Amino acid sequence: MTSPSTPEAPWPVRTVARKVAEWIGRLGEVWVEGQVAQLSRRGGATVFLTLRDPAADLSVPVTCSRDVAGRPGLELTEGARVIVRARPDYYIARGSFSLRATEIRAVGLGELLARIERIRRLLAAEGLFDAARKRPLPFAPAVVGVVTGRDSAAERDVLVTARRRWPAVRFAVHHSLVQGPSAASSVIEGLQRLDRDPEVEVIVVARGGGSVEDLLPFSDEGLVRAIAACRTPVVTAVGHETDTTLVDHAADVRAATPTDAAHRVVPEIGEQRRLVDGLRARARHLVGARLEQQERWLESVRSRPVLADPQRLLHGRADDVEQLRTRARRSLTHRLEGAERDLEHARARVAALSPAATLERGYAVVQRADGSLVREPGEVADDERLSVRVAGGRLPVRVAREDGQP
């Protein structure tokens, strides 16, 4: 037993490498699924290949005998999906990990479809295919990003059709691998580059038709997640109309063919012109109809008597005004006469009740110097000066008593 490592007694590298090799050797044989990325049948009894995990972008070297790789019925090619029974091995001298295969089986079509279905259910459960995530495509984008194979029919279909429909459109094209073990990572690289371009308003991922194996990279889990993570709307046009890959579920719009993708991302200029002409004609018709309606209303208003001959109403109202004036004058005169009579009656009553009228009949009013009235002889004193008011005016008098009588 090797003593535990400590800062004072560290293990040498060879000890760590040996322990790693011992732990890996205890795993025994394991079954591994992956995609053949590289294959070398160089001279000798050993075949070298690289087994890749597309979802994790991880690969591991595999060695096997020529008999294992050349088993009858096994078509071992780059890009093929295989299941390998192998023993993990750690080569201490180089510090490298590899697998020593003792059996290789090709993954059949049914197994491929079953694996794709498992991935589809996993991603659907995460919500990557939800309709709420789908974004609308921009109308008449100025720049369209295209991820497709170099000099492919899909590229020509997209570019030629889009330019014919909308000549002003521009393209940012990223040529990528669309088949084989590196196709998924190549398409992901193109997607991410175009998604970072602020001028690109929509991205089209296009590929022509092919077998299920040929289209397998477009059901790669990593590629599906990359499409779902794009900030730019993505249109997929992979294969023929009947072909469906997992990227079609994650894309914002799924086109049946590359030509259909061009139809979806850009409008048709002739159709838009016809639409504009139709809208212009409709607007002209609506405005004309409104003007005609207003003209008819104006004519009907002008034909009314009040506007046709405004003086006619004045002629008819002159007699009414004269009658009202006469009534007002008569009423005012009557009111004034009544007021004069009331005033005369009031004046007569006031004159009848006035002290002056009493004085006119020979009566007099005696007052002291302070203006108070004298009612009793005993209220005045001898030699007191009084004022006597008669009808003709006032008389000053002085009180003189005779024998005690005033």
C-alpha positions as a printed NumPy array, in Angstrom:
array([[   0.   ,    0.   ,    0.   ],
       [   1.227,    3.47 ,   -0.885],
       [   1.083,    5.913,    1.954],
       [  -1.333,    8.83 ,    1.535],
       [   0.107,   11.915,   -0.105],
       [   0.851,   14.955,    2.033],
       [   2.572,   18.276,    1.423],
       [   5.599,   16.788,    3.127],
       [   5.429,   13.5  ,    1.236],
       [   3.82 ,   14.125,   -2.198],
       [   3.386,   11.371,   -4.768],
       [   5.561,   11.398,   -7.861],
       [   3.815,   11.694,  -11.225],
       [   4.403,    8.039,  -12.02 ],
       [   2.559,    7.028,   -8.861],
       [  -0.463,    9.18 ,   -9.722],
       [  -0.456,    7.829,  -13.299],
       [  -0.246,    4.251,  -12.036],
       [  -3.13 ,    4.762,   -9.63 ],
       [  -5.267,    6.321,  -12.376],
       [  -4.465,    3.338,  -14.605],
       [  -5.398,    0.938,  -11.811],
       [  -8.735,    2.664,  -11.201],
       [  -9.579,    2.726,  -14.91 ],
       [  -8.558,   -0.916,  -15.242],
       [ -11.103,   -1.894,  -12.593],
       [ -13.994,   -0.664,  -14.758],
       [ -13.847,   -3.729,  -16.95 ],
       [ -15.592,   -3.771,  -20.308],
       [ -18.275,   -1.16 ,  -21.019],
       [ -20.707,   -0.551,  -23.88 ],
       [ -20.272,    2.892,  -25.462],
       [ -22.376,    4.657,  -28.125],
       [ -20.926,    7.35 ,  -30.359],
       [ -20.165,    8.566,  -33.84 ],
       [ -17.08 ,    7.617,  -35.793],
       [ -15.188,   10.878,  -36.345],
       [ -11.93 ,    9.526,  -37.766],
       [ -10.963,    6.123,  -39.115],
       [  -7.495,    4.858,  -40.016],
       [  -6.847,    1.421,  -41.475],
       [  -3.115,    1.804,  -41.807],
       [  -1.021,   -1.285,  -42.356],
       [  -0.835,   -3.698,  -39.49 ],
       [  -3.249,   -5.623,  -37.381],
       [  -4.659,   -2.599,  -35.519],
       [  -7.367,   -0.168,  -36.669],
       [  -7.493,    3.324,  -35.135],
       [ -10.664,    5.372,  -34.885],
       [ -12.054,    8.295,  -32.888],
       [ -15.427,    7.939,  -31.182],
       [ -17.266,   11.253,  -30.726],
       [ -20.176,   12.255,  -28.485],
       [ -22.075,   14.873,  -30.569],
       [ -24.082,   16.211,  -27.636],
       [ -20.984,   17.005,  -25.546],
       [ -18.493,   17.583,  -28.374],
       [ -16.214,   15.061,  -26.663],
       [ -14.159,   12.366,  -28.35 ],
       [ -11.95 ,    9.477,  -27.289],
       [  -9.494,    7.365,  -29.316],
       [ -10.408,    3.716,  -29.893],
       [  -8.222,    0.876,  -31.072],
       [  -9.34 ,   -2.527,  -32.255],
       [  -8.078,   -5.439,  -34.249],
       [  -8.617,   -5.602,  -37.967],
       [ -10.905,   -8.587,  -37.442],
       [ -13.202,   -6.545,  -35.15 ],
       [ -13.368,   -3.595,  -37.579],
       [ -13.83 ,   -5.823,  -40.596],
       [ -16.568,   -8.045,  -39.168],
       [ -18.885,   -9.205,  -41.958],
       [ -21.95 ,   -6.971,  -42.269],
       [ -20.288,   -4.056,  -40.481],
       [ -19.762,   -0.994,  -42.702],
       [ -17.437,    1.085,  -40.579],
       [ -17.148,    4.597,  -42.088],
       [ -16.638,    8.094,  -40.808],
       [ -19.896,    9.57 ,  -39.565],
       [ -21.431,    6.176,  -38.775],
       [ -23.189,    5.662,  -35.477],
       [ -21.837,    2.646,  -33.62 ],
       [ -22.061,    0.791,  -30.312],
       [ -18.701,   -0.402,  -29.033],
       [ -17.834,   -2.943,  -26.359],
       [ -14.456,   -1.863,  -25.082],
       [ -12.117,   -1.899,  -22.133],
       [ -10.954,    1.537,  -20.909],
       [  -7.198,    1.866,  -20.935],
       [  -4.84 ,    4.48 ,  -19.537],
       [  -1.401,    4.619,  -21.155],
       [   0.926,    5.698,  -18.375],
       [   3.869,    6.711,  -20.582],
       [   1.826,    9.351,  -22.442],
       [  -0.828,   10.004,  -19.812],
       [  -3.595,    9.344,  -22.382],
       [  -6.963,    7.648,  -22.149],
       [  -8.311,    5.309,  -24.827],
       [ -10.648,    2.389,  -25.404],
       [  -9.667,   -1.052,  -26.586],
       [ -12.643,   -2.384,  -28.554],
       [ -13.51 ,   -6.037,  -28.655],
       [ -16.821,   -5.677,  -30.546],
       [ -18.363,   -3.027,  -32.762],
       [ -22.003,   -2.918,  -33.828],
       [ -23.587,   -0.513,  -36.265],
       [ -26.548,    1.464,  -34.976],
       [ -29.498,    0.577,  -37.189],
       [ -32.05 ,    3.   ,  -38.559],
       [ -34.559,    2.015,  -35.916],
       [ -32.05 ,    2.644,  -33.172],
       [ -31.142,    6.034,  -34.678],
       [ -34.781,    7.047,  -34.818],
       [ -35.318,    5.839,  -31.257],
       [ -32.339,    7.885,  -30.079],
       [ -33.623,   10.96 ,  -31.911],
       [ -37.016,   10.444,  -30.279],
       [ -35.416,   10.274,  -26.831],
       [ -33.589,   13.544,  -27.483],
       [ -36.791,   15.109,  -28.813],
       [ -38.719,   14.2  ,  -25.653],
       [ -35.901,   15.506,  -23.457],
       [ -35.729,   18.87 ,  -25.247],
       [ -39.509,   19.165,  -25.427],
       [ -39.7  ,   18.63 ,  -21.671],
       [ -37.259,   21.517,  -21.245],
       [ -39.597,   23.772,  -23.236],
       [ -37.238,   24.338,  -26.182],
       [ -40.024,   23.542,  -28.669],
       [ -42.772,   25.631,  -27.051],
       [ -44.803,   27.82 ,  -29.384],
       [ -44.383,   30.744,  -26.986],
       [ -40.667,   30.822,  -27.841],
       [ -41.318,   31.288,  -31.548],
       [ -40.531,   34.792,  -32.804],
       [ -42.105,   36.471,  -35.837],
       [ -39.897,   37.007,  -38.87 ],
       [ -39.035,   40.595,  -39.803],
       [ -40.729,   42.083,  -42.849],
       [ -38.346,   42.66 ,  -45.773],
       [ -35.066,   42.151,  -43.855],
       [ -32.095,   44.101,  -45.232],
       [ -29.57 ,   41.323,  -44.472],
       [ -30.335,   37.586,  -44.373],
       [ -27.842,   35.178,  -42.833],
       [ -27.501,   31.796,  -44.542],
       [ -25.778,   28.699,  -43.134],
       [ -25.409,   26.07 ,  -45.847],
       [ -22.962,   23.915,  -47.757],
       [ -20.509,   25.508,  -50.159],
       [ -21.74 ,   25.629,  -53.783],
       [ -24.773,   23.582,  -52.81 ],
       [ -28.145,   23.504,  -54.521],
       [ -29.717,   24.68 ,  -51.261],
       [ -27.566,   27.83 ,  -51.316],
       [ -28.526,   28.591,  -54.916],
       [ -32.209,   28.01 ,  -54.197],
       [ -32.205,   30.423,  -51.256],
       [ -30.115,   33.18 ,  -52.831],
       [ -31.585,   33.099,  -56.339],
       [ -35.198,   32.865,  -55.167],
       [ -34.811,   35.582,  -52.545],
       [ -33.109,   38.003,  -54.937],
       [ -35.776,   37.399,  -57.559],
       [ -38.507,   38.126,  -55.03 ],
       [ -36.793,   41.089,  -53.331],
       [ -33.799,   42.461,  -55.279],
       [ -32.676,   44.764,  -52.458],
       [ -31.931,   41.907,  -50.062],
       [ -28.316,   41.259,  -49.026],
       [ -26.831,   38.026,  -47.668],
       [ -24.264,   37.045,  -45.078],
       [ -23.369,   33.465,  -46.058],
       [ -21.462,   31.036,  -43.852],
       [ -20.36 ,   27.877,  -45.638],
       [ -20.333,   24.913,  -43.307],
       [ -20.214,   21.149,  -43.428],
       [ -23.704,   19.699,  -43.748],
       [ -22.858,   16.02 ,  -43.549],
       [ -20.488,   13.903,  -41.525],
       [ -19.225,   13.872,  -37.939],
       [ -18.118,   17.535,  -37.917],
       [ -21.244,   18.939,  -39.565],
       [ -23.098,   19.805,  -36.346],
       [ -20.181,   21.759,  -34.855],
       [ -19.596,   23.517,  -38.196],
       [ -23.241,   24.636,  -38.399],
       [ -23.148,   25.759,  -34.747],
       [ -20.109,   27.904,  -35.497],
       [ -21.896,   29.554,  -38.422],
       [ -25.056,   30.148,  -36.377],
       [ -23.173,   31.809,  -33.546],
       [ -21.141,   34.001,  -35.9  ],
       [ -24.235,   35.245,  -37.748],
       [ -26.153,   35.686,  -34.494],
       [ -23.437,   38.059,  -33.265],
       [ -23.676,   40.154,  -36.436],
       [ -25.975,   43.122,  -35.644],
       [ -26.884,   43.599,  -39.329],
       [ -28.308,   40.082,  -39.743],
       [ -32.064,   40.156,  -39.114],
       [ -32.925,   36.509,  -39.826],
       [ -30.873,   33.314,  -40.275],
       [ -31.665,   30.481,  -42.696],
       [ -30.183,   27.018,  -42.114],
       [ -30.504,   25.177,  -45.433],
       [ -29.557,   21.733,  -46.733],
       [ -30.804,   19.572,  -49.54 ],
       [ -32.438,   16.189,  -49.149],
       [ -30.759,   12.966,  -48.074],
       [ -31.105,    9.811,  -46.044],
       [ -31.758,    9.715,  -42.327],
       [ -28.052,    9.148,  -41.749],
       [ -27.171,   12.127,  -43.963],
       [ -29.534,   14.419,  -42.061],
       [ -28.48 ,   13.103,  -38.661],
       [ -26.302,   16.168,  -37.784],
       [ -29.451,   18.314,  -37.876],
       [ -30.91 ,   16.251,  -35.038],
       [ -27.799,   16.817,  -32.952],
       [ -28.678,   17.93 ,  -29.424],
       [ -25.977,   20.583,  -29.346],
       [ -27.165,   22.117,  -32.627],
       [ -30.773,   22.17 ,  -31.424],
       [ -29.743,   23.976,  -28.248],
       [ -27.67 ,   26.451,  -30.265],
       [ -30.706,   27.325,  -32.421],
       [ -32.883,   27.744,  -29.334],
       [ -30.279,   30.094,  -27.835],
       [ -30.089,   32.373,  -30.897],
       [ -31.329,   35.932,  -30.412],
       [ -31.948,   36.231,  -34.162],
       [ -35.016,   34.461,  -35.65 ],
       [ -34.022,   31.193,  -37.326],
       [ -35.647,   29.491,  -40.337],
       [ -34.727,   25.872,  -41.036],
       [ -34.978,   24.308,  -44.495],
       [ -33.402,   20.864,  -44.138],
       [ -34.143,   18.067,  -46.562],
       [ -37.312,   17.588,  -48.534],
       [ -40.827,   18.474,  -47.46 ],
       [ -41.353,   15.075,  -45.817],
       [ -38.067,   15.205,  -43.873],
       [ -38.288,   16.418,  -40.285],
       [ -35.256,   16.92 ,  -38.061],
       [ -35.034,   18.165,  -34.485],
       [ -33.802,   21.592,  -35.581],
       [ -37.195,   22.102,  -37.247],
       [ -38.873,   21.938,  -33.818],
       [ -36.511,   24.482,  -32.24 ],
       [ -36.534,   26.94 ,  -35.16 ],
       [ -38.887,   29.916,  -35.209],
       [ -40.148,   28.857,  -38.669],
       [ -39.787,   25.532,  -40.431],
       [ -39.686,   25.73 ,  -44.234],
       [ -40.448,   22.719,  -46.388],
       [ -37.524,   23.346,  -48.768],
       [ -34.761,   25.946,  -49.254],
       [ -36.922,   27.576,  -51.918],
       [ -39.795,   27.761,  -49.444],
       [ -37.417,   29.371,  -46.929],
       [ -36.673,   32.157,  -49.423],
       [ -40.414,   32.675,  -49.871],
       [ -40.852,   33.001,  -46.114],
       [ -38.005,   35.389,  -45.273],
       [ -38.537,   38.013,  -47.99 ],
       [ -41.734,   39.344,  -49.593],
       [ -42.371,   39.215,  -53.329],
       [ -41.868,   42.691,  -54.771],
       [ -44.573,   42.31 ,  -57.426],
       [ -47.061,   41.133,  -54.856],
       [ -46.184,   44.04 ,  -52.571],
       [ -46.598,   46.481,  -55.45 ],
       [ -50.001,   45.012,  -56.222],
       [ -50.874,   45.267,  -52.554],
       [ -49.793,   48.902,  -52.438],
       [ -51.701,   49.64 ,  -55.647],
       [ -54.768,   47.952,  -54.198],
       [ -54.503,   49.923,  -50.969],
       [ -53.967,   53.137,  -52.925],
       [ -57.043,   52.423,  -55.085],
       [ -59.068,   51.591,  -51.999],
       [ -57.972,   54.79 ,  -50.27 ],
       [ -58.767,   56.797,  -53.4  ],
       [ -62.218,   55.187,  -53.582],
       [ -62.925,   55.848,  -49.904],
       [ -61.792,   59.47 ,  -50.13 ],
       [ -63.796,   60.01 ,  -53.318],
       [ -66.905,   58.472,  -51.762],
       [ -66.485,   60.662,  -48.69 ],
       [ -66.093,   63.776,  -50.811],
       [ -69.196,   62.9  ,  -52.822],
       [ -71.125,   62.365,  -49.608],
       [ -70.026,   65.734,  -48.247],
       [ -70.858,   67.424,  -51.545],
       [ -74.388,   65.963,  -51.452],
       [ -74.764,   67.103,  -47.857],
       [ -73.564,   70.588,  -48.766],
       [ -75.98 ,   70.773,  -51.673],
       [ -78.86 ,   69.674,  -49.467],
       [ -77.939,   72.313,  -46.912],
       [ -77.646,   75.014,  -49.554],
       [ -81.058,   74.089,  -50.937],
       [ -82.791,   74.749,  -47.639],
       [ -84.899,   77.994,  -47.589],
       [ -82.869,   79.522,  -44.806],
       [ -79.754,   79.44 ,  -46.968],
       [ -81.351,   79.675,  -50.4  ],
       [ -83.025,   83.083,  -49.522],
       [ -81.992,   84.322,  -46.069],
       [ -83.993,   87.592,  -46.555],
       [ -87.234,   85.609,  -46.725],
       [ -87.107,   84.912,  -42.999],
       [ -86.498,   88.587,  -42.264],
       [ -89.499,   89.641,  -44.344],
       [ -91.782,   87.299,  -42.479],
       [ -90.54 ,   88.508,  -39.093],
       [ -90.879,   92.28 ,  -39.677],
       [ -94.608,   92.328,  -38.799],
       [ -93.914,   90.249,  -35.699],
       [ -91.261,   92.716,  -34.582],
       [ -93.637,   95.666,  -35.162],
       [ -96.414,   93.967,  -33.201],
       [ -94.04 ,   93.204,  -30.361],
       [ -92.859,   96.819,  -30.377],
       [ -96.467,   98.105,  -30.201],
       [ -97.272,   95.714,  -27.382],
       [ -94.181,   96.789,  -25.507],
       [ -94.976,  100.471,  -25.964],
       [ -98.61 ,   99.999,  -24.87 ],
       [ -97.573,   97.944,  -21.879],
       [ -94.947,  100.487,  -20.819],
       [ -97.428,  103.38 ,  -21.174],
       [ -99.993,  101.498,  -19.132],
       [ -97.42 ,  100.816,  -16.441],
       [ -96.343,  104.448,  -16.325],
       [ -99.936,  105.716,  -16.075],
       [-100.652,  103.305,  -13.276],
       [ -97.512,  104.43 ,  -11.473],
       [ -98.545,  108.099,  -11.845],
       [-101.963,  107.404,  -10.353],
       [-100.428,  105.543,   -7.459],
       [ -98.038,  108.439,   -6.9  ],
       [-100.913,  110.981,   -6.842],
       [-102.822,  108.867,   -4.349],
       [ -99.748,  108.585,   -2.155],
       [ -99.138,  112.329,   -2.342],
       [-102.734,  113.021,   -1.35 ],
       [-102.502,  110.679,    1.638],
       [ -99.194,  112.157,    2.714],
       [-100.629,  115.706,    2.454],
       [-103.681,  114.689,    4.462],
       [-101.557,  113.188,    7.197],
       [ -98.901,  115.937,    7.176],
       [ -98.639,  118.318,   10.224],
       [ -98.514,  121.196,    7.759],
       [-102.131,  120.545,    6.841],
       [-103.057,  120.813,   10.493],
       [-101.206,  124.091,   10.77 ],
       [-103.091,  125.397,    7.76 ],
       [-106.277,  124.997,    9.723],
       [-104.976,  127.475,   12.417],
       [-103.197,  125.138,   14.778],
       [ -99.74 ,  125.878,   16.17 ],
       [ -96.886,  123.711,   17.499],
       [ -94.924,  124.869,   20.558],
       [ -91.37 ,  123.649,   20.98 ],
       [ -88.581,  124.192,   23.405],
       [ -85.131,  125.302,   22.39 ],
       [ -84.043,  121.655,   22.135],
       [ -86.91 ,  120.917,   19.728],
       [ -89.072,  118.91 ,   22.142],
       [ -92.823,  119.558,   22.022],
       [ -94.71 ,  121.289,   24.785],
       [ -97.905,  119.472,   25.691],
       [ -98.744,  120.798,   29.157],
       [ -98.516,  124.42 ,   30.511],
       [ -96.806,  123.166,   33.616],
       [ -93.914,  121.801,   31.569],
       [ -92.512,  125.321,   30.921],
       [ -90.847,  127.773,   33.276],
       [ -91.133,  131.557,   33.577],
       [ -89.121,  133.488,   31.05 ],
       [ -88.387,  130.248,   29.146],
       [ -87.948,  130.893,   25.473],
       [ -90.119,  128.805,   23.188],
       [ -90.712,  128.525,   19.47 ],
       [ -94.209,  128.568,   18.07 ],
       [ -94.658,  127.093,   14.599],
       [ -97.629,  128.207,   12.577],
       [ -98.591,  127.74 ,    8.962],
       [ -96.708,  130.835,    7.903],
       [ -93.492,  130.136,    9.829],
       [ -91.988,  130.269,   13.333],
       [ -92.493,  132.8  ,   16.132],
       [ -90.122,  133.175,   19.072],
       [ -91.969,  133.707,   22.342],
       [ -91.095,  134.016,   26.027],
       [ -93.211,  132.636,   28.815],
       [ -94.771,  135.28 ,   31.112],
       [ -97.071,  134.12 ,   33.899],
       [ -99.788,  136.211,   35.335],
       [-101.035,  135.243,   38.736],
       [ -99.234,  131.989,   38.356],
       [-100.943,  131.265,   35.05 ],
       [ -98.949,  131.38 ,   31.758]])
